[in-house]
């Protein structure tokens, strides 16, 4: 999975959420902009921390998989997983806003974090399996 295809997947998820907004727009129209702003801020913070730590969050996911990857692919793969994991926060957060529109604060943060970690782990499996071939 290249970085371009990961970006396309994230954009498609955001567009799908936009379609949901078209159907539920009247109920949430006054909150939509603040939801996107807060989720984008979370993406920027997580991405910044991930890049400052040189992709260690992504390498952590690779270590959980316990695969025998070539040493020269672990670091770039860790950086890719860190990037995709940070980008996944936005669609996961917005999807949870539709599923649980009245959840605020930590009642929204914890489910978002859990689902983002699960989605990032699935992406790590996909990217690592492609790196093995």
Wavefront OBJ file of the C-alpha trace (Angstrom):
o trace
v 0.000 0.000 0.000
v 1.649 3.191 -1.160
v 1.293 6.530 0.548
v -0.851 7.738 -2.343
v -3.320 4.886 -1.979
v -3.483 5.462 1.783
v -4.247 9.134 1.175
v -6.932 8.189 -1.350
v -8.484 5.801 1.189
v -8.619 8.532 3.828
v -10.142 11.005 1.345
v -12.769 8.415 0.360
v -13.654 7.878 4.015
v -14.060 11.604 4.500
v -16.282 11.789 1.409
v -18.371 8.899 2.722
v -18.780 10.760 5.979
v -19.780 13.823 3.966
v -22.524 11.727 2.394
v -23.720 10.796 5.882
v -23.706 14.477 6.710
v -25.960 15.076 3.724
v -28.515 12.709 5.256
v -28.203 13.834 8.885
v -27.185 17.415 8.194
v -30.086 19.142 9.877
v -29.382 17.418 13.179
v -25.670 18.240 13.309
v -25.077 21.200 10.999
v -24.080 23.593 13.770
v -21.445 21.183 15.120
v -19.859 19.914 11.898
v -17.168 22.604 11.584
v -16.010 22.305 15.199
v -15.881 18.508 14.925
v -13.621 18.682 11.870
v -11.442 21.357 13.480
v -10.944 19.366 16.687
v -10.270 16.124 14.809
v -7.786 17.887 12.504
v -6.000 19.329 15.527
v -5.756 15.831 17.010
v -4.343 14.545 13.701
v -1.722 17.315 13.664
v -0.670 16.659 17.267
v -0.415 12.881 16.826
v 1.380 13.251 13.505
v 3.827 15.767 15.015
v 4.596 13.505 17.962
v 4.969 10.528 15.615
v 7.434 12.377 13.409
v 9.372 13.784 16.381
v 9.790 10.224 17.641
v 10.909 9.183 14.127
v 8.049 6.760 13.517
v 8.332 4.825 16.781
v 4.536 4.433 17.150
v 4.442 2.624 13.807
v 7.436 0.498 14.753
v 5.573 -0.443 17.938
v 2.756 -1.870 15.793
v 5.329 -3.791 13.739
v 6.813 -5.219 16.928
v 3.358 -6.401 17.998
v 3.087 -8.310 14.721
v 6.458 -9.991 15.435
v 7.321 -10.469 11.773
v 10.750 -11.184 10.375
v 11.061 -8.111 8.171
v 14.291 -7.060 6.486
v 16.077 -4.478 8.664
v 16.086 -1.815 5.940
v 12.266 -1.861 5.641
v 11.320 -1.528 9.315
v 11.975 2.189 9.748
v 10.268 3.434 6.545
v 7.349 1.116 7.254
v 7.122 2.445 10.813
v 6.970 6.013 9.509
v 4.229 5.052 7.020
v 2.169 3.340 9.712
v 2.609 6.366 11.984
v 1.377 8.672 9.218
v -1.618 6.534 8.300
v -2.485 6.027 11.963
v -2.530 9.777 12.518
v -4.650 10.352 9.412
v -7.147 7.701 10.518
v -8.091 9.810 13.538
v -10.159 12.186 11.413
v -12.552 9.692 9.763
v -12.836 7.603 12.930
v -13.644 10.662 15.023
v -16.244 11.896 12.541
v -17.833 8.444 12.241
v -18.145 8.280 16.015
v -19.674 11.752 16.031
v -22.423 10.383 13.819
v -22.841 7.237 15.894
v -22.672 9.043 19.260
v -23.437 12.723 18.587
v -23.890 13.647 22.252
v -20.606 12.153 23.476
v -18.161 14.871 24.429
v -14.792 15.104 26.110
v -13.245 11.857 27.242
v -16.428 9.947 26.360
v -15.545 10.691 22.737
v -11.743 10.559 23.011
v -11.474 7.005 24.377
v -13.651 5.287 21.729
v -11.897 7.303 19.027
v -8.492 6.245 20.318
v -9.521 2.593 20.593
v -10.990 2.417 17.083
v -8.025 4.305 15.628
v -5.593 1.881 17.252
v -7.541 -1.087 15.865
v -7.647 0.459 12.384
v -3.937 1.294 12.554
v -3.151 -2.278 13.570
v -5.095 -3.542 10.539
v -3.181 -1.133 8.292
v 0.079 -2.342 9.854
v -0.872 -5.930 9.008
v -1.628 -4.924 5.424
v 1.577 -2.918 4.950
v 3.755 -5.546 6.635
v 2.314 -8.344 4.519
v 3.088 -6.352 1.389
v 6.622 -5.706 2.620
v 7.177 -9.453 3.029
v 6.360 -10.155 -0.628
l 1 2 3 4 5 6 7 8 9 10 11 12 13 14 15 16 17 18 19 20 21 22 23 24 25 26 27 28 29 30 31 32 33 34 35 36 37 38 39 40 41 42 43 44 45 46 47 48 49 50 51 52 53 54 55 56 57 58 59 60 61 62 63 64 65 66 67 68 69 70 71 72 73 74 75 76 77 78 79 80 81 82 83 84 85 86 87 88 89 90 91 92 93 94 95 96 97 98 99 100 101 102 103 104 105 106 107 108 109 110 111 112 113 114 115 116 117 118 119 120 121 122 123 124 125 126 127 128 129 130 131 132 133
